[in-house]
């Protein structure tokens, strides 16, 4: 049975009533428009791919077309199936629950990898057993147990290693001097062996990807709080080689010395961002657009899901943006889709981006509990 727009509206209203914290969000009136609020460039449209996906966060596609979605507060992992290939979900399974912030999901050789705060698990042959998931297999428990920035985005790189970040366990601190895994992106073999730090000085990344031609790692990073509404910016960074350092906690945005730790290092010692993003926009999921559906000018450019500010006087973010590149240099940073923030109140919060085979993109929303699909027809 197809998922109805009326069911979506009821689910959304319920989630808004139950939601607390994170930005200046308040309960929406049921009669207010939802998708009609979203502003897109001419020729683009947005629809609901799946609804009722509680606290929908990071996404990955299985080999057989199953969309797996992690969560943070819900403690669940969902599996979404479109059996008739009409780009509408036909079934949403809960394949795991009661987990500790299972935000990150990755897929390799028929197995689903799920990251909790301090563990990574594997579910083998999962797409053939969605209704009766197999027992999970421990891949690694070699991570700190701090819940502050403890939720993780995970993905397999071109080197067939699993990349797993470890956020700073604080707003601003230098815990990485005690344990180099803090404020980093780590990587390990699929079986959990040879765990090492790949990149340093990263406060909290909840999204990274690899350039489709150069295979270089690019990632977003969330800037620190309590420096005012407009400082520091979030960041889009590029890490082509191991052991680069991006400045946290000493330097932010490439040129802003931290008032607490900035006297220990000069900003020139660190790698600056490719693009300074909006301050406190909570930039999360990031992907290069490689499809053929969107206009040619979009191909090879970077799409970013901005979850939205939670403590800024005037909320910002709550949108999907695009960074246009010339080689490895950013030449523009502008919205692709916005409107989840209306009159200072948010009714949705984009988290992650995933491109489908037809060139359309999915966007998860952990506030409205849905997955959107953005398409281009040129009409």
C-alpha positions in Angstrom: 0.0 0.0 0.0 1.4 3.4 -0.9 2.1 6.0 1.7 -0.4 8.8 1.6 0.1 12.6 1.9 -2.5 12.6 4.7 -0.5 10.1 6.7 2.6 12.2 6.1 0.8 15.3 7.4 -0.4 13.5 10.5 3.1 12.0 11.1 4.7 15.5 10.7 2.3 17.2 13.1 2.8 14.5 15.7 6.6 14.8 15.5 6.5 18.5 15.8 4.3 18.3 18.9 6.7 15.8 20.5 9.9 17.7 19.4 11.8 19.8 21.9 15.2 21.7 21.7 17.3 22.3 18.6 16.6 25.7 17.3 13.6 27.9 17.8 11.2 25.4 16.3 7.6 25.4 17.4 4.5 23.4 16.5 3.2 24.0 13.0 -0.5 24.4 12.3 -1.8 21.5 10.4 -3.2 23.7 7.6 0.1 25.4 6.8 1.7 24.3 3.5 4.6 21.8 3.7 6.2 20.9 0.4 4.8 24.1 -1.1 7.1 26.0 1.2 10.2 24.6 -0.4 11.8 27.0 -2.9 13.8 25.4 -5.7 15.4 26.7 -8.9 13.2 26.8 -12.0 12.6 23.3 -13.4 13.2 21.5 -10.0 10.5 19.8 -7.9 10.4 18.0 -4.5 8.2 15.1 -3.4 8.0 12.6 -0.6 10.0 9.4 -1.2 9.2 7.8 2.2 7.4 8.9 5.4 7.2 7.5 8.9 11.0 7.1 9.0 11.6 8.1 12.6 14.5 10.5 13.1 15.8 9.8 9.6 19.5 10.7 9.5 22.4 9.2 7.4 21.5 7.1 4.4 23.1 4.4 2.2 21.8 2.3 -0.7 22.2 -1.5 -0.7 23.2 -3.5 -3.8 19.6 -4.6 -4.4 18.1 -1.2 -4.0 17.2 -1.1 -0.3 17.6 2.3 1.3 19.1 2.0 4.8 18.6 5.0 7.2 20.2 5.5 10.6 18.9 7.6 13.4 20.2 9.5 16.4 17.6 10.0 19.1 15.3 7.1 18.0 18.0 4.4 18.3 16.7 2.7 15.2 17.9 1.6 11.8 15.3 1.6 9.0 15.2 -0.3 5.7 13.1 1.2 2.9 12.0 -0.7 -0.1 10.5 0.6 -3.4 9.3 -2.7 -4.9 7.8 -1.3 -8.1 10.6 1.3 -8.9 8.2 4.3 -8.9 10.3 6.3 -6.5 7.8 5.9 -3.7 8.4 3.7 -0.7 6.3 0.6 -0.5 7.6 -0.7 2.8 9.6 0.7 5.8 11.2 -2.0 8.0 12.8 -1.4 11.4 15.8 -3.7 11.3 17.4 -2.6 14.5 16.3 -0.7 17.6 17.4 0.2 21.1 20.9 1.1 19.8 23.1 4.0 21.1 22.8 6.8 18.5 23.1 4.6 15.4 23.5 7.5 13.1 26.0 6.1 10.6 25.3 3.4 8.0 27.5 2.0 5.3 27.2 -0.9 2.8 29.8 -3.4 1.4 29.5 -6.8 -0.3 26.0 -7.5 0.9 26.6 -6.4 4.5 25.2 -3.3 6.3 27.6 -1.6 8.7 26.0 0.5 11.6 27.9 2.9 13.9 26.9 3.4 17.5 28.8 5.9 19.7 31.6 3.5 20.6 31.0 0.5 18.3 30.6 -0.5 14.7 28.4 -3.5 13.8 27.8 -5.6 10.7 24.6 -7.2 9.5 25.4 -9.8 6.8 23.2 -10.7 3.9 20.8 -8.1 5.2 18.8 -7.3 2.0 17.5 -10.9 1.8 16.4 -10.8 5.5 14.7 -7.5 6.1 11.7 -9.0 7.9 14.0 -11.2 10.0 17.4 -9.5 10.3 20.4 -11.6 11.2 22.3 -11.3 14.4 24.7 -8.4 14.3 28.5 -9.0 14.3 30.9 -6.7 16.2 33.4 -5.1 13.9 35.0 -2.8 16.4 34.6 -1.3 19.8 37.7 0.8 19.6 36.0 4.2 20.0 35.5 6.6 23.0 32.1 6.4 24.6 31.5 10.1 24.9 28.0 11.0 23.7 28.9 14.7 23.1 29.5 14.6 19.3 29.6 10.9 19.7 27.2 10.1 16.9 29.0 9.1 13.7 28.7 9.3 9.9 30.5 6.3 8.3 31.4 5.4 4.7 33.7 3.2 2.7 36.4 5.0 0.8 38.0 4.2 -2.6 40.7 2.4 -0.6 38.0 -0.1 0.7 38.6 1.2 4.2 35.8 2.2 6.5 36.1 5.9 7.5 34.7 6.7 11.0 35.0 10.2 12.7 35.5 10.8 16.4 34.1 14.2 17.3 35.5 16.5 20.0 33.7 15.5 23.3 32.9 19.2 24.1 32.2 22.5 22.5 35.8 23.6 22.7 38.7 21.6 24.3 42.0 20.0 23.5 41.3 16.4 24.4 43.1 15.3 21.2 46.3 16.0 23.1 45.4 13.1 25.5 43.8 10.9 22.8 44.6 11.6 19.2 41.3 10.0 18.1 39.4 12.9 19.3 38.5 15.6 16.8 39.5 13.4 13.9 38.5 11.2 11.0 39.8 7.6 11.5 39.8 4.7 9.1 40.1 0.9 9.4 39.9 -2.3 7.4 36.4 -3.8 6.9 37.1 -6.3 9.7 38.1 -3.5 12.1 41.9 -4.1 11.9 44.6 -1.4 11.3 42.5 1.3 12.9 44.3 4.7 12.4 43.7 8.4 12.4 43.5 9.8 8.9 42.9 13.5 9.5 43.2 15.8 12.5 41.8 19.0 13.9 38.1 18.4 13.0 35.6 19.4 15.6 32.6 17.3 14.4 32.0 16.1 10.9 28.7 14.4 10.1 29.3 14.1 6.4 32.1 13.3 4.0 32.5 12.0 0.5 35.1 11.4 -2.2 35.7 13.4 -5.4 34.4 11.3 -8.4 37.6 11.8 -10.4 40.5 12.4 -8.0 39.1 10.1 -5.2 40.1 12.7 -2.6 38.2 13.0 0.7 36.0 16.1 1.2 34.0 16.7 4.4 31.9 19.2 6.3 32.8 20.4 9.8 30.6 22.1 12.4 32.2 25.2 14.0 32.3 25.8 17.7 29.6 27.6 19.7 29.6 30.6 22.1 31.6 33.1 19.9 28.4 35.0 18.9 25.9 34.6 16.2 28.3 35.1 13.3 31.5 33.3 14.3 32.9 30.9 13.4 31.7 29.6 10.0 31.1 26.0 9.4 33.6 24.5 6.9 33.8 22.5 3.7 37.3 20.9 3.7 39.4 18.8 1.4 41.8 16.1 2.7 43.7 14.5 -0.2 46.4 12.9 2.0 46.7 11.4 5.4 47.7 13.4 8.5 46.5 16.9 7.5 45.3 19.1 10.3 42.3 21.5 10.0 42.9 23.6 13.1 40.5 22.7 15.8 40.6 23.8 18.6 43.2 26.4 17.9 41.9 28.0 14.7 38.5 28.2 13.0 37.6 28.9 9.4 41.3 29.1 8.5 41.9 32.5 10.0 40.1 32.9 13.3 42.2 32.2 16.4 40.2 30.6 19.2 40.0 32.9 22.3 40.8 29.9 24.6 43.4 27.9 22.7 44.5 30.2 19.8 47.7 31.4 21.6 49.2 27.9 21.3 49.4 27.8 17.5 49.2 30.1 14.5 46.5 29.6 11.9 49.1 29.3 9.2 50.1 25.9 10.6 46.7 24.4 9.5 44.8 23.7 6.3 42.1 26.3 5.6 38.6 25.3 4.4 37.8 25.2 0.7 34.7 27.2 1.5 33.5 28.9 4.6 29.9 28.0 5.2 27.3 29.9 7.2 27.9 30.3 10.9 26.1 27.6 13.0 24.2 26.2 10.0 25.1 22.7 11.1 26.4 21.5 7.8 26.0 17.7 7.7 25.6 15.4 4.6 27.7 16.3 1.6 27.8 14.7 -1.9 29.3 15.4 -5.3 26.5 15.5 -7.9 27.5 13.0 -10.7 24.1 12.4 -12.3 22.6 13.4 -15.6 19.1 14.5 -14.5 20.1 18.0 -13.3 21.4 20.6 -15.7 25.0 20.2 -16.8 26.2 23.1 -14.6 25.4 21.0 -11.5 27.6 18.0 -12.5 30.7 17.7 -10.3 29.5 20.3 -7.8 29.0 19.8 -4.1 25.6 19.5 -2.4 25.3 20.0 1.4 22.5 19.4 3.8 22.4 22.2 6.4 20.5 20.9 9.5 20.0 24.4 10.9 21.2 26.5 13.8 20.1 25.6 17.3 21.2 28.5 19.4 21.6 31.5 17.0 19.5 34.6 17.8 18.1 34.5 14.2 18.0 30.9 13.0 19.7 30.1 9.7 20.4 26.9 7.7 17.5 24.4 7.3 18.3 24.0 3.6 20.3 22.2 0.9 23.1 24.3 -0.6 25.5 23.9 -3.5 29.2 24.8 -3.6 30.3 25.4 -7.2 33.9 24.4 -7.8 36.6 25.4 -10.4 39.1 22.6 -9.9 39.6 22.4 -6.1 38.6 26.1 -5.6 35.1 27.2 -4.6 33.6 29.9 -6.7 30.1 30.2 -5.2 28.0 29.0 -2.3 24.2 29.3 -2.7 20.9 27.5 -1.9 19.5 24.7 -3.9 16.4 24.0 -1.8 15.2 26.1 1.1 11.9 26.8 3.0 12.1 24.4 5.9 12.5 27.5 8.0 9.4 29.7 7.9 9.0 32.9 9.9 11.8 31.9 12.2 10.3 28.4 12.9 11.5 25.1 11.4 9.1 22.4 10.2 11.9 20.3 8.8 15.7 19.7 9.1 17.7 18.3 6.2 20.4 15.8 7.3 21.9 13.7 4.5 21.9 13.5 0.7 22.0 10.4 -1.5 21.9 10.3 -5.3 19.7 7.8 -7.0 20.6 6.0 -10.3 18.3 8.2 -12.3 20.2 11.4 -11.1 17.5 12.5 -8.7 18.6 13.1 -5.0 17.2 12.0 -1.7 17.3 14.2 1.3 16.6 12.9 4.8 14.8 14.9 7.5 15.1 13.8 11.1 12.5 16.4 12.3 9.7 15.6 9.9 10.6 11.9 9.8 10.6 11.7 6.0 12.9 11.2 3.0 12.4 13.7 0.2 13.2 13.3 -3.5 14.3 16.2 -5.6 14.0 15.9 -9.4 14.5 18.1 -12.4 12.3 18.1 -15.5 13.0 21.5 -17.0 9.3 22.2 -17.1 
